[in-house]
C-alpha cells in the first residue's frame, strides 16, 4: 500500500485529542496574504494571554501556504 503525506497527516489529525482547550483555524492563502493573516491573528490574540501560535504550515504545489493557527478559547 502506498502512503501519501496527506494520509499521514489525516492519521495524525485523527489521533489529536479534540478537547485540548485550543481553538484552531486553518487558512490557505498566497504567501503575502498568509503572512499578513498570521500577523493579524497574533496581534488580535497575543501569545501572553491566549498562547497563540502557528501550529503547522506547508507550501502547497500552487505556491499557496496552508497554515493552522491555534489559541486558547479565552484569556485567564
mmCIF file of the N, C-alpha and C atoms, coordinates in Angstrom:
data_MODEL
# 
_entry.id   MODEL 
# 
loop_
_atom_site.group_PDB 
_atom_site.id 
_atom_site.type_symbol 
_atom_site.label_atom_id 
_atom_site.label_alt_id 
_atom_site.label_comp_id 
_atom_site.label_asym_id 
_atom_site.label_entity_id 
_atom_site.label_seq_id 
_atom_site.pdbx_PDB_ins_code 
_atom_site.Cartn_x 
_atom_site.Cartn_y 
_atom_site.Cartn_z 
_atom_site.occupancy 
_atom_site.B_iso_or_equiv 
_atom_site.pdbx_formal_charge 
_atom_site.auth_seq_id 
_atom_site.auth_comp_id 
_atom_site.auth_asym_id 
_atom_site.auth_atom_id 
_atom_site.pdbx_PDB_model_num 
ATOM 1   N N  . UNK A 1 1  ? 0.848   -1.173 0.000  1.00 0.00 ? 1  UNK A N  1 
ATOM 2   C CA . UNK A 1 1  ? 0.000   0.000  0.000  1.00 0.00 ? 1  UNK A CA 1 
ATOM 3   C C  . UNK A 1 1  ? 0.894   1.237  0.000  1.00 0.00 ? 1  UNK A C  1 
ATOM 4   N N  . UNK A 1 2  ? 0.608   2.188  -0.868 1.00 0.00 ? 2  UNK A N  1 
ATOM 5   C CA . UNK A 1 2  ? 1.389   3.418  -0.977 1.00 0.00 ? 2  UNK A CA 1 
ATOM 6   C C  . UNK A 1 2  ? 0.753   4.485  -0.088 1.00 0.00 ? 2  UNK A C  1 
ATOM 7   N N  . UNK A 1 3  ? 1.569   5.092  0.746  1.00 0.00 ? 3  UNK A N  1 
ATOM 8   C CA . UNK A 1 3  ? 1.082   6.150  1.623  1.00 0.00 ? 3  UNK A CA 1 
ATOM 9   C C  . UNK A 1 3  ? 1.542   7.495  1.097  1.00 0.00 ? 3  UNK A C  1 
ATOM 10  N N  . UNK A 1 4  ? 0.655   8.458  1.104  1.00 0.00 ? 4  UNK A N  1 
ATOM 11  C CA . UNK A 1 4  ? 0.976   9.823  0.708  1.00 0.00 ? 4  UNK A CA 1 
ATOM 12  C C  . UNK A 1 4  ? 1.090   10.667 1.968  1.00 0.00 ? 4  UNK A C  1 
ATOM 13  N N  . UNK A 1 5  ? 1.767   11.812 1.882  1.00 0.00 ? 5  UNK A N  1 
ATOM 14  C CA . UNK A 1 5  ? 1.833   12.701 3.052  1.00 0.00 ? 5  UNK A CA 1 
ATOM 15  C C  . UNK A 1 5  ? 0.449   13.063 3.581  1.00 0.00 ? 5  UNK A C  1 
ATOM 16  N N  . UNK A 1 6  ? -0.513  13.195 2.690  1.00 0.00 ? 6  UNK A N  1 
ATOM 17  C CA . UNK A 1 6  ? -1.878  13.516 3.112  1.00 0.00 ? 6  UNK A CA 1 
ATOM 18  C C  . UNK A 1 6  ? -2.439  12.418 4.002  1.00 0.00 ? 6  UNK A C  1 
ATOM 19  N N  . UNK A 1 7  ? -2.124  11.153 3.688  1.00 0.00 ? 7  UNK A N  1 
ATOM 20  C CA . UNK A 1 7  ? -2.597  10.031 4.505  1.00 0.00 ? 7  UNK A CA 1 
ATOM 21  C C  . UNK A 1 7  ? -2.024  10.103 5.913  1.00 0.00 ? 7  UNK A C  1 
ATOM 22  N N  . UNK A 1 8  ? -0.741  10.389 5.992  1.00 0.00 ? 8  UNK A N  1 
ATOM 23  C CA . UNK A 1 8  ? -0.094  10.509 7.299  1.00 0.00 ? 8  UNK A CA 1 
ATOM 24  C C  . UNK A 1 8  ? -0.690  11.669 8.083  1.00 0.00 ? 8  UNK A C  1 
ATOM 25  N N  . UNK A 1 9  ? -0.897  12.804 7.416  1.00 0.00 ? 9  UNK A N  1 
ATOM 26  C CA . UNK A 1 9  ? -1.480  13.971 8.089  1.00 0.00 ? 9  UNK A CA 1 
ATOM 27  C C  . UNK A 1 9  ? -2.876  13.660 8.605  1.00 0.00 ? 9  UNK A C  1 
ATOM 28  N N  . UNK A 1 10 ? -3.655  12.937 7.827  1.00 0.00 ? 10 UNK A N  1 
ATOM 29  C CA . UNK A 1 10 ? -5.012  12.575 8.258  1.00 0.00 ? 10 UNK A CA 1 
ATOM 30  C C  . UNK A 1 10 ? -4.991  11.656 9.477  1.00 0.00 ? 10 UNK A C  1 
ATOM 31  N N  . UNK A 1 11 ? -4.079  10.692 9.468  1.00 0.00 ? 11 UNK A N  1 
ATOM 32  C CA . UNK A 1 11 ? -3.978  9.787  10.628 1.00 0.00 ? 11 UNK A CA 1 
ATOM 33  C C  . UNK A 1 11 ? -3.555  10.543 11.876 1.00 0.00 ? 11 UNK A C  1 
ATOM 34  N N  . UNK A 1 12 ? -2.593  11.447 11.730 1.00 0.00 ? 12 UNK A N  1 
ATOM 35  C CA . UNK A 1 12 ? -2.126  12.204 12.889 1.00 0.00 ? 12 UNK A CA 1 
ATOM 36  C C  . UNK A 1 12 ? -3.219  13.136 13.409 1.00 0.00 ? 12 UNK A C  1 
ATOM 37  N N  . UNK A 1 13 ? -3.981  13.749 12.503 1.00 0.00 ? 13 UNK A N  1 
ATOM 38  C CA . UNK A 1 13 ? -5.065  14.634 12.917 1.00 0.00 ? 13 UNK A CA 1 
ATOM 39  C C  . UNK A 1 13 ? -6.147  13.850 13.649 1.00 0.00 ? 13 UNK A C  1 
ATOM 40  N N  . UNK A 1 14 ? -6.387  12.627 13.228 1.00 0.00 ? 14 UNK A N  1 
ATOM 41  C CA . UNK A 1 14 ? -7.394  11.798 13.886 1.00 0.00 ? 14 UNK A CA 1 
ATOM 42  C C  . UNK A 1 14 ? -6.968  11.423 15.305 1.00 0.00 ? 14 UNK A C  1 
ATOM 43  N N  . UNK A 1 15 ? -5.665  11.346 15.541 1.00 0.00 ? 15 UNK A N  1 
ATOM 44  C CA . UNK A 1 15 ? -5.157  10.998 16.873 1.00 0.00 ? 15 UNK A CA 1 
ATOM 45  C C  . UNK A 1 15 ? -5.170  12.166 17.846 1.00 0.00 ? 15 UNK A C  1 
ATOM 46  N N  . UNK A 1 16 ? -5.207  13.391 17.303 1.00 0.00 ? 16 UNK A N  1 
ATOM 47  C CA . UNK A 1 16 ? -5.132  14.573 18.154 1.00 0.00 ? 16 UNK A CA 1 
ATOM 48  C C  . UNK A 1 16 ? -6.292  14.592 19.140 1.00 0.00 ? 16 UNK A C  1 
ATOM 49  N N  . UNK A 1 17 ? -5.998  14.905 20.346 1.00 0.00 ? 17 UNK A N  1 
ATOM 50  C CA . UNK A 1 17 ? -7.025  14.999 21.372 1.00 0.00 ? 17 UNK A CA 1 
ATOM 51  C C  . UNK A 1 17 ? -7.911  16.202 21.049 1.00 0.00 ? 17 UNK A C  1 
ATOM 52  N N  . UNK A 1 18 ? -9.179  15.973 20.716 1.00 0.00 ? 18 UNK A N  1 
ATOM 53  C CA . UNK A 1 18 ? -10.023 17.067 20.252 1.00 0.00 ? 18 UNK A CA 1 
ATOM 54  C C  . UNK A 1 18 ? -10.373 18.085 21.327 1.00 0.00 ? 18 UNK A C  1 
ATOM 55  N N  . UNK A 1 19 ? -10.339 17.724 22.583 1.00 0.00 ? 19 UNK A N  1 
ATOM 56  C CA . UNK A 1 19 ? -10.736 18.637 23.645 1.00 0.00 ? 19 UNK A CA 1 
ATOM 57  C C  . UNK A 1 19 ? -9.517  19.080 24.443 1.00 0.00 ? 19 UNK A C  1 
ATOM 58  N N  . UNK A 1 20 ? -8.543  19.677 23.771 1.00 0.00 ? 20 UNK A N  1 
ATOM 59  C CA . UNK A 1 20 ? -7.351  20.120 24.481 1.00 0.00 ? 20 UNK A CA 1 
ATOM 60  C C  . UNK A 1 20 ? -7.419  21.590 24.890 1.00 0.00 ? 20 UNK A C  1 
ATOM 61  N N  . UNK A 1 21 ? -8.569  22.250 24.656 1.00 0.00 ? 21 UNK A N  1 
ATOM 62  C CA . UNK A 1 21 ? -8.749  23.630 25.094 1.00 0.00 ? 21 UNK A CA 1 
ATOM 63  C C  . UNK A 1 21 ? -8.378  24.669 24.050 1.00 0.00 ? 21 UNK A C  1 
ATOM 64  N N  . UNK A 1 22 ? -7.791  24.264 22.937 1.00 0.00 ? 22 UNK A N  1 
ATOM 65  C CA . UNK A 1 22 ? -7.387  25.214 21.901 1.00 0.00 ? 22 UNK A CA 1 
ATOM 66  C C  . UNK A 1 22 ? -8.434  25.311 20.802 1.00 0.00 ? 22 UNK A C  1 
ATOM 67  N N  . UNK A 1 23 ? -8.568  26.504 20.264 1.00 0.00 ? 23 UNK A N  1 
ATOM 68  C CA . UNK A 1 23 ? -9.363  26.712 19.062 1.00 0.00 ? 23 UNK A CA 1 
ATOM 69  C C  . UNK A 1 23 ? -8.390  26.807 17.905 1.00 0.00 ? 23 UNK A C  1 
ATOM 70  N N  . UNK A 1 24 ? -8.702  26.161 16.801 1.00 0.00 ? 24 UNK A N  1 
ATOM 71  C CA . UNK A 1 24 ? -7.805  26.143 15.648 1.00 0.00 ? 24 UNK A CA 1 
ATOM 72  C C  . UNK A 1 24 ? -8.527  26.674 14.414 1.00 0.00 ? 24 UNK A C  1 
ATOM 73  N N  . UNK A 1 25 ? -7.791  27.432 13.615 1.00 0.00 ? 25 UNK A N  1 
ATOM 74  C CA . UNK A 1 25 ? -8.295  27.916 12.336 1.00 0.00 ? 25 UNK A CA 1 
ATOM 75  C C  . UNK A 1 25 ? -7.252  27.587 11.278 1.00 0.00 ? 25 UNK A C  1 
ATOM 76  N N  . UNK A 1 26 ? -7.696  27.032 10.167 1.00 0.00 ? 26 UNK A N  1 
ATOM 77  C CA . UNK A 1 26 ? -6.789  26.688 9.081  1.00 0.00 ? 26 UNK A CA 1 
ATOM 78  C C  . UNK A 1 26 ? -7.078  27.595 7.893  1.00 0.00 ? 26 UNK A C  1 
ATOM 79  N N  . UNK A 1 27 ? -6.017  28.115 7.293  1.00 0.00 ? 27 UNK A N  1 
ATOM 80  C CA . UNK A 1 27 ? -6.119  29.023 6.163  1.00 0.00 ? 27 UNK A CA 1 
ATOM 81  C C  . UNK A 1 27 ? -5.279  28.502 5.010  1.00 0.00 ? 27 UNK A C  1 
ATOM 82  N N  . UNK A 1 28 ? -5.674  28.853 3.794  1.00 0.00 ? 28 UNK A N  1 
ATOM 83  C CA . UNK A 1 28 ? -4.910  28.545 2.583  1.00 0.00 ? 28 UNK A CA 1 
ATOM 84  C C  . UNK A 1 28 ? -4.873  29.833 1.767  1.00 0.00 ? 28 UNK A C  1 
ATOM 85  N N  . UNK A 1 29 ? -3.732  30.506 1.775  1.00 0.00 ? 29 UNK A N  1 
ATOM 86  C CA . UNK A 1 29 ? -3.625  31.822 1.142  1.00 0.00 ? 29 UNK A CA 1 
ATOM 87  C C  . UNK A 1 29 ? -2.302  31.955 0.403  1.00 0.00 ? 29 UNK A C  1 
ATOM 88  N N  . UNK A 1 30 ? -2.228  32.907 -0.551 1.00 0.00 ? 30 UNK A N  1 
ATOM 89  C CA . UNK A 1 30 ? -0.934  33.219 -1.154 1.00 0.00 ? 30 UNK A CA 1 
ATOM 90  C C  . UNK A 1 30 ? 0.035   33.695 -0.065 1.00 0.00 ? 30 UNK A C  1 
ATOM 91  N N  . UNK A 1 31 ? 1.320   33.534 -0.304 1.00 0.00 ? 31 UNK A N  1 
ATOM 92  C CA . UNK A 1 31 ? 2.348   33.785 0.705  1.00 0.00 ? 31 UNK A CA 1 
ATOM 93  C C  . UNK A 1 31 ? 2.207   35.141 1.414  1.00 0.00 ? 31 UNK A C  1 
ATOM 94  N N  . UNK A 1 32 ? 2.070   36.223 0.661  1.00 0.00 ? 32 UNK A N  1 
ATOM 95  C CA . UNK A 1 32 ? 1.989   37.551 1.280  1.00 0.00 ? 32 UNK A CA 1 
ATOM 96  C C  . UNK A 1 32 ? 0.734   37.707 2.137  1.00 0.00 ? 32 UNK A C  1 
ATOM 97  N N  . UNK A 1 33 ? -0.384  37.215 1.635  1.00 0.00 ? 33 UNK A N  1 
ATOM 98  C CA . UNK A 1 33 ? -1.626  37.295 2.404  1.00 0.00 ? 33 UNK A CA 1 
ATOM 99  C C  . UNK A 1 33 ? -1.572  36.395 3.633  1.00 0.00 ? 33 UNK A C  1 
ATOM 100 N N  . UNK A 1 34 ? -0.916  35.254 3.521  1.00 0.00 ? 34 UNK A N  1 
ATOM 101 C CA . UNK A 1 34 ? -0.772  34.341 4.660  1.00 0.00 ? 34 UNK A CA 1 
ATOM 102 C C  . UNK A 1 34 ? 0.039   35.012 5.766  1.00 0.00 ? 34 UNK A C  1 
ATOM 103 N N  . UNK A 1 35 ? 1.100   35.690 5.373  1.00 0.00 ? 35 UNK A N  1 
ATOM 104 C CA . UNK A 1 35 ? 1.941   36.394 6.347  1.00 0.00 ? 35 UNK A CA 1 
ATOM 105 C C  . UNK A 1 35 ? 1.143   37.484 7.065  1.00 0.00 ? 35 UNK A C  1 
ATOM 106 N N  . UNK A 1 36 ? 0.356   38.251 6.305  1.00 0.00 ? 36 UNK A N  1 
ATOM 107 C CA . UNK A 1 36 ? -0.461  39.306 6.915  1.00 0.00 ? 36 UNK A CA 1 
ATOM 108 C C  . UNK A 1 36 ? -1.536  38.724 7.836  1.00 0.00 ? 36 UNK A C  1 
ATOM 109 N N  . UNK A 1 37 ? -2.145  37.628 7.405  1.00 0.00 ? 37 UNK A N  1 
ATOM 110 C CA . UNK A 1 37 ? -3.203  36.991 8.210  1.00 0.00 ? 37 UNK A CA 1 
ATOM 111 C C  . UNK A 1 37 ? -2.645  36.469 9.531  1.00 0.00 ? 37 UNK A C  1 
ATOM 112 N N  . UNK A 1 38 ? -1.473  35.859 9.481  1.00 0.00 ? 38 UNK A N  1 
ATOM 113 C CA . UNK A 1 38 ? -0.852  35.343 10.700 1.00 0.00 ? 38 UNK A CA 1 
ATOM 114 C C  . UNK A 1 38 ? -0.492  36.486 11.645 1.00 0.00 ? 38 UNK A C  1 
ATOM 115 N N  . UNK A 1 39 ? 0.071   37.570 11.110 1.00 0.00 ? 39 UNK A N  1 
ATOM 116 C CA . UNK A 1 39 ? 0.403   38.730 11.960 1.00 0.00 ? 39 UNK A CA 1 
ATOM 117 C C  . UNK A 1 39 ? -0.836  39.321 12.592 1.00 0.00 ? 39 UNK A C  1 
ATOM 118 N N  . UNK A 1 40 ? -1.920  39.437 11.806 1.00 0.00 ? 40 UNK A N  1 
ATOM 119 C CA . UNK A 1 40 ? -3.177  39.970 12.333 1.00 0.00 ? 40 UNK A CA 1 
ATOM 120 C C  . UNK A 1 40 ? -3.725  39.078 13.443 1.00 0.00 ? 40 UNK A C  1 
ATOM 121 N N  . UNK A 1 41 ? -3.673  37.776 13.242 1.00 0.00 ? 41 UNK A N  1 
ATOM 122 C CA . UNK A 1 41 ? -4.152  36.815 14.236 1.00 0.00 ? 41 UNK A CA 1 
ATOM 123 C C  . UNK A 1 41 ? -3.365  36.968 15.542 1.00 0.00 ? 41 UNK A C  1 
ATOM 124 N N  . UNK A 1 42 ? -2.035  37.040 15.421 1.00 0.00 ? 42 UNK A N  1 
ATOM 125 C CA . UNK A 1 42 ? -1.197  37.145 16.623 1.00 0.00 ? 42 UNK A CA 1 
ATOM 126 C C  . UNK A 1 42 ? -1.349  38.496 17.309 1.00 0.00 ? 42 UNK A C  1 
ATOM 127 N N  . UNK A 1 43 ? -1.662  39.529 16.546 1.00 0.00 ? 43 UNK A N  1 
ATOM 128 C CA . UNK A 1 43 ? -1.907  40.843 17.139 1.00 0.00 ? 43 UNK A CA 1 
ATOM 129 C C  . UNK A 1 43 ? -3.242  40.839 17.880 1.00 0.00 ? 43 UNK A C  1 
ATOM 130 N N  . UNK A 1 44 ? -4.254  40.191 17.289 1.00 0.00 ? 44 UNK A N  1 
ATOM 131 C CA . UNK A 1 44 ? -5.582  40.134 17.893 1.00 0.00 ? 44 UNK A CA 1 
ATOM 132 C C  . UNK A 1 44 ? -5.601  39.239 19.124 1.00 0.00 ? 44 UNK A C  1 
ATOM 133 N N  . UNK A 1 45 ? -4.844  38.138 19.082 1.00 0.00 ? 45 UNK A N  1 
ATOM 134 C CA . UNK A 1 45 ? -4.790  37.192 20.196 1.00 0.00 ? 45 UNK A CA 1 
ATOM 135 C C  . UNK A 1 45 ? -3.333  37.048 20.637 1.00 0.00 ? 45 UNK A C  1 
ATOM 136 N N  . UNK A 1 46 ? -2.840  37.946 21.481 1.00 0.00 ? 46 UNK A N  1 
ATOM 137 C CA . UNK A 1 46 ? -1.418  37.906 21.886 1.00 0.00 ? 46 UNK A CA 1 
ATOM 138 C C  . UNK A 1 46 ? -1.051  36.590 22.572 1.00 0.00 ? 46 UNK A C  1 
ATOM 139 N N  . UNK A 1 47 ? 0.178   36.191 22.355 1.00 0.00 ? 47 UNK A N  1 
ATOM 140 C CA . UNK A 1 47 ? 0.656   34.921 22.900 1.00 0.00 ? 47 UNK A CA 1 
ATOM 141 C C  . UNK A 1 47 ? 0.577   34.890 24.422 1.00 0.00 ? 47 UNK A C  1 
ATOM 142 N N  . UNK A 1 48 ? 0.877   36.011 25.061 1.00 0.00 ? 48 UNK A N  1 
ATOM 143 C CA . UNK A 1 48 ? 0.888   36.049 26.528 1.00 0.00 ? 48 UNK A CA 1 
ATOM 144 C C  . UNK A 1 48 ? -0.482  35.723 27.119 1.00 0.00 ? 48 UNK A C  1 
ATOM 145 N N  . UNK A 1 49 ? -1.555  36.143 26.465 1.00 0.00 ? 49 UNK A N  1 
ATOM 146 C CA . UNK A 1 49 ? -2.891  35.929 27.014 1.00 0.00 ? 49 UNK A CA 1 
ATOM 147 C C  . UNK A 1 49 ? -3.562  34.676 26.466 1.00 0.00 ? 49 UNK A C  1 
ATOM 148 N N  . UNK A 1 50 ? -3.318  34.371 25.200 1.00 0.00 ? 50 UNK A N  1 
ATOM 149 C CA . UNK A 1 50 ? -4.045  33.288 24.541 1.00 0.00 ? 50 UNK A CA 1 
ATOM 150 C C  . UNK A 1 50 ? -3.167  32.105 24.149 1.00 0.00 ? 50 UNK A C  1 
ATOM 151 N N  . UNK A 1 51 ? -1.870  32.177 24.396 1.00 0.00 ? 51 UNK A N  1 
ATOM 152 C CA . UNK A 1 51 ? -0.926  31.132 23.988 1.00 0.00 ? 51 UNK A CA 1 
ATOM 153 C C  . UNK A 1 51 ? -1.044  30.849 22.489 1.00 0.00 ? 51 UNK A C  1 
ATOM 154 N N  . UNK A 1 52 ? -1.219  31.909 21.702 1.00 0.00 ? 52 UNK A N  1 
ATOM 155 C CA . UNK A 1 52 ? -1.391  31.799 20.258 1.00 0.00 ? 52 UNK A CA 1 
ATOM 156 C C  . UNK A 1 52 ? -0.099  31.369 19.588 1.00 0.00 ? 52 UNK A C  1 
ATOM 157 N N  . UNK A 1 53 ? -0.254  30.627 18.493 1.00 0.00 ? 53 UNK A N  1 
ATOM 158 C CA . UNK A 1 53 ? 0.914   30.182 17.739 1.00 0.00 ? 53 UNK A CA 1 
ATOM 159 C C  . UNK A 1 53 ? 0.481   29.658 16.377 1.00 0.00 ? 53 UNK A C  1 
ATOM 160 N N  . UNK A 1 54 ? 1.445   29.636 15.461 1.00 0.00 ? 54 UNK A N  1 
ATOM 161 C CA . UNK A 1 54 ? 1.248   28.924 14.198 1.00 0.00 ? 54 UNK A CA 1 
ATOM 162 C C  . UNK A 1 54 ? 1.535   27.467 14.524 1.00 0.00 ? 54 UNK A C  1 
ATOM 163 N N  . UNK A 1 55 ? 0.517   26.645 14.476 1.00 0.00 ? 55 UNK A N  1 
ATOM 164 C CA . UNK A 1 55 ? 0.676   25.253 14.873 1.00 0.00 ? 55 UNK A CA 1 
ATOM 165 C C  . UNK A 1 55 ? 1.381   24.432 13.798 1.00 0.00 ? 55 UNK A C  1 
ATOM 166 N N  . UNK A 1 56 ? 1.004   24.657 12.542 1.00 0.00 ? 56 UNK A N  1 
ATOM 167 C CA . UNK A 1 56 ? 1.647   23.938 11.443 1.00 0.00 ? 56 UNK A CA 1 
ATOM 168 C C  . UNK A 1 56 ? 1.468   24.743 10.168 1.00 0.00 ? 56 UNK A C  1 
ATOM 169 N N  . UNK A 1 57 ? 2.352   24.512 9.209  1.00 0.00 ? 57 UNK A N  1 
ATOM 170 C CA . UNK A 1 57 ? 2.219   25.158 7.907  1.00 0.00 ? 57 UNK A CA 1 
ATOM 171 C C  . UNK A 1 57 ? 2.915   24.324 6.856  1.00 0.00 ? 57 UNK A C  1 
ATOM 172 N N  . UNK A 1 58 ? 2.498   24.530 5.605  1.00 0.00 ? 58 UNK A N  1 
ATOM 173 C CA . UNK A 1 58 ? 3.133   23.855 4.483  1.00 0.00 ? 58 UNK A CA 1 
ATOM 174 C C  . UNK A 1 58 ? 2.864   24.661 3.221  1.00 0.00 ? 58 UNK A C  1 
ATOM 175 N N  . UNK A 1 59 ? 3.766   24.523 2.262  1.00 0.00 ? 59 UNK A N  1 
ATOM 176 C CA . UNK A 1 59 ? 3.595   25.177 0.977  1.00 0.00 ? 59 UNK A CA 1 
ATOM 177 C C  . UNK A 1 59 ? 2.899   24.201 0.038  1.00 0.00 ? 59 UNK A C  1 
ATOM 178 N N  . UNK A 1 60 ? 1.811   24.645 -0.560 1.00 0.00 ? 60 UNK A N  1 
ATOM 179 C CA . UNK A 1 60 ? 1.049   23.816 -1.491 1.00 0.00 ? 60 UNK A CA 1 
ATOM 180 C C  . UNK A 1 60 ? 1.678   23.886 -2.881 1.00 0.00 ? 60 UNK A C  1 
ATOM 181 N N  . UNK A 1 61 ? 1.408   22.914 -3.745 1.00 0.00 ? 61 UNK A N  1 
ATOM 182 C CA . UNK A 1 61 ? 2.018   22.894 -5.078 1.00 0.00 ? 61 UNK A CA 1 
ATOM 183 C C  . UNK A 1 61 ? 1.830   24.185 -5.880 1.00 0.00 ? 61 UNK A C  1 
ATOM 184 N N  . UNK A 1 62 ? 0.715   24.882 -5.741 1.00 0.00 ? 62 UNK A N  1 
ATOM 185 C CA . UNK A 1 62 ? 0.468   26.114 -6.479 1.00 0.00 ? 62 UNK A CA 1 
ATOM 186 C C  . UNK A 1 62 ? 1.190   27.328 -5.909 1.00 0.00 ? 62 UNK A C  1 
ATOM 187 N N  . UNK A 1 63 ? 1.895   27.159 -4.799 1.00 0.00 ? 63 UNK A N  1 
ATOM 188 C CA . UNK A 1 63 ? 2.606   28.269 -4.175 1.00 0.00 ? 63 UNK A CA 1 
ATOM 189 C C  . UNK A 1 63 ? 1.885   28.868 -2.982 1.00 0.00 ? 63 UNK A C  1 
ATOM 190 N N  . UNK A 1 64 ? 0.622   28.490 -2.771 1.00 0.00 ? 64 UNK A N  1 
ATOM 191 C CA . UNK A 1 64 ? -0.110  28.982 -1.601 1.00 0.00 ? 64 UNK A CA 1 
ATOM 192 C C  . UNK A 1 64 ? 0.457   28.347 -0.335 1.00 0.00 ? 64 UNK A C  1 
ATOM 193 N N  . UNK A 1 65 ? 0.190   29.002 0.775  1.00 0.00 ? 65 UNK A N  1 
ATOM 194 C CA . UNK A 1 65 ? 0.609   28.493 2.083  1.00 0.00 ? 65 UNK A CA 1 
ATOM 195 C C  . UNK A 1 65 ? -0.637  28.053 2.840  1.00 0.00 ? 65 UNK A C  1 
ATOM 196 N N  . UNK A 1 66 ? -0.616  26.831 3.335  1.00 0.00 ? 66 UNK A N  1 
ATOM 197 C CA . UNK A 1 66 ? -1.687  26.338 4.191  1.00 0.00 ? 66 UNK A CA 1 
ATOM 198 C C  . UNK A 1 66 ? -1.135  26.304 5.605  1.00 0.00 ? 66 UNK A C  1 
ATOM 199 N N  . UNK A 1 67 ? -1.831  26.972 6.517  1.00 0.00 ? 67 UNK A N  1 
ATOM 200 C CA . UNK A 1 67 ? -1.331  27.022 7.884  1.00 0.00 ? 67 UNK A CA 1 
ATOM 201 C C  . UNK A 1 67 ? -2.483  26.977 8.871  1.00 0.00 ? 67 UNK A C  1 
ATOM 202 N N  . UNK A 1 68 ? -2.182  26.478 10.063 1.00 0.00 ? 68 UNK A N  1 
ATOM 203 C CA . UNK A 1 68 ? -3.160  26.379 11.135 1.00 0.00 ? 68 UNK A CA 1 
ATOM 204 C C  . UNK A 1 68 ? -2.687  27.223 12.309 1.00 0.00 ? 68 UNK A C  1 
ATOM 205 N N  . UNK A 1 69 ? -3.563  28.125 12.735 1.00 0.00 ? 69 UNK A N  1 
ATOM 206 C CA . UNK A 1 69 ? -3.294  28.970 13.899 1.00 0.00 ? 69 UNK A CA 1 
ATOM 207 C C  . UNK A 1 69 ? -4.085  28.392 15.071 1.00 0.00 ? 69 UNK A C  1 
ATOM 208 N N  . UNK A 1 70 ? -3.501  28.472 16.255 1.00 0.00 ? 70 UNK A N  1 
ATOM 209 C CA . UNK A 1 70 ? -4.228  27.991 17.427 1.00 0.00 ? 70 UNK A CA 1 
ATOM 210 C C  . UNK A 1 70 ? -4.169  29.039 18.524 1.00 0.00 ? 70 UNK A C  1 
ATOM 211 N N  . UNK A 1 71 ? -5.190  29.015 19.377 1.00 0.00 ? 71 UNK A N  1 
ATOM 212 C CA . UNK A 1 71 ? -5.251  29.918 20.532 1.00 0.00 ? 71 UNK A CA 1 
ATOM 213 C C  . UNK A 1 71 ? -6.173  29.308 21.564 1.00 0.00 ? 71 UNK A C  1 
ATOM 214 N N  . UNK A 1 72 ? -6.033  29.759 22.789 1.00 0.00 ? 72 UNK A N  1 
ATOM 215 C CA . UNK A 1 72 ? -6.960  29.338 23.838 1.00 0.00 ? 72 UNK A CA 1 
ATOM 216 C C  . UNK A 1 72 ? -8.296  30.027 23.603 1.00 0.00 ? 72 UNK A C  1 
ATOM 217 N N  . UNK A 1 73 ? -9.337  29.412 24.065 1.00 0.00 ? 73 UNK A N  1 
ATOM 218 C CA . UNK A 1 73 ? -10.666 29.959 23.850 1.00 0.00 ? 73 UNK A CA 1 
ATOM 219 C C  . UNK A 1 73 ? -10.856 31.320 24.515 1.00 0.00 ? 73 UNK A C  1 
ATOM 220 N N  . UNK A 1 74 ? -10.258 31.516 25.684 1.00 0.00 ? 74 UNK A N  1 
ATOM 221 C CA . UNK A 1 74 ? -10.378 32.808 26.374 1.00 0.00 ? 74 UNK A CA 1 
ATOM 222 C C  . UNK A 1 74 ? -9.143  33.041 27.217 1.00 0.00 ? 74 UNK A C  1 
ATOM 223 N N  . UNK A 1 75 ? -8.916  34.307 27.511 1.00 0.00 ? 75 UNK A N  1 
ATOM 224 C CA . UNK A 1 75 ? -7.759  34.674 28.330 1.00 0.00 ? 75 UNK A CA 1 
ATOM 225 C C  . UNK A 1 75 ? -8.042  34.382 29.801 1.00 0.00 ? 75 UNK A C  1 
ATOM 226 N N  . UNK A 1 76 ? -6.964  34.215 30.558 1.00 0.00 ? 76 UNK A N  1 
ATOM 227 C CA . UNK A 1 76 ? -7.116  33.970 32.006 1.00 0.00 ? 76 UNK A CA 1 
ATOM 228 C C  . UNK A 1 76 ? -7.624  35.192 32.721 1.00 0.00 ? 76 UNK A C  1 
# 
